[in-house]
Amino acid sequence: MEFVLAGVLVALVVWVVWLFRRQAAWTTRLAQKIPVHSLYWREQRKEEGERLYVAIGDSAAQGIGASRPGRGYVGILAARLKGWRVVNLGISGATVRMALDSELPAFRKLRPDLVTVSIGANDIAAFDAERFARDIRTLFDALPPHAIVADLPSFHFLPAERRVRVANAIIRDAAAERGLAVAPLHARTRRQGLWGVMRHFAGDLFHPNDRGYAVWASAFSPLVEERLRELE
């Protein structure tokens, strides 16, 4: 029995070491993808369209972790919008504060028919609830009433998940105060459970992969469809 237990512990240590080495390699690999995804979305901005979809966000909006930029949640949603122009303002690594400083000025020059916002995951590592609340309210004040904002995805494990729950309460309160629709991203990702942790993340264990982004898009889809009906 002791021999079996020792073998299991050794296997677990080997697996953890492999996992972290793989994570480091994938982190580097995905960082190298950032210019590729940024270029893709800059090219998309040049396309003409009768309607305009604008996304505010971070690396998830850029689709980092997906097999290609269009397989991120913004790309999945945009693929359903035939004849639309798509402007993805997302910046890899962006916090809410960075969105205010670097994305909002460009956003204010646009007249979007559809807006999605998913931002805040990068605030969790050094989370300051007071600052987060102040910044998220400033951002939401700049959005049109039809904008769709997402709460943060599940981080699945403590202590980050505890901070996410605080951040999401702030997001939902701020959205309710302004009448903004909230895409239930946390509920959709948490529902995947351990299977989602194993199957829905890229190798860096942070960004979604194609399967993960399909779940993200499903959180937005009903609200996007509702907005499209309003525009008919």
C-alpha positions, 0 to 999 in steps of 0.5 A: 500500500505504501509503495502504491501511494509513493508511486502515485505521489511521484507521478503527481510531482512529475505531472505538475512539473510537466504542466508548469513547464508546458505552461511556460512554453505556451505563455511564450508561444501565445505572447508571440501571437499577439502581433498576429491577432492585432494585425488581423483585427486592424485589417478587419476595421478596414472592411465596409459595412452598413452596421457597426459592431465594436468590442471593448476588452483584453486579450480574450477579445483579441482571441489569444489562445484560439487556433486563429483570431476569428475563433475567439468569442468576438470572431464567433459573434462577428461571423453571424453579422453579415454585412457588418463592419467590426472594430475590435478595440481589445488590447492584450493585457488590458485592465479596466484602467487601460481600457479607459485610457487606450480604448475609450478615446477611440470608442467615443469616435464611433457610433456602434449598433452593437457593443460588447464589453468583457474586461477585468480579468487582468485586474484580479491578480492585484485586485483593488475593489475600490479602484475596480468599482470606480473604473468600471463605473467610469467605463460603463458611463461611456457606453450606449444603453444597448451595450452588452457587458459581461461579468468575469469568467470563472477562475475555478480555484481560490483565492482568485475565484473569491476576488472574481465574485467581488468584481462580478458583484461590482459589475452587476451593480454598475450595470443595473444602475445604468440599465445595461444587459449583462452576459452571464460569462461567469455562470457559463464558464463555471458550469463547465466544471473540472471538464472545462478546466481540462478541456477549455483552456489553452496551454498557458492555463489562462486563455480559452482555447477554441472550445472555451471561446465557444462557451464565451460566445454562448454567454453573449449570443442571446443578448446579441440576438435580442439586440439584432431584433431591436435593429430590424 
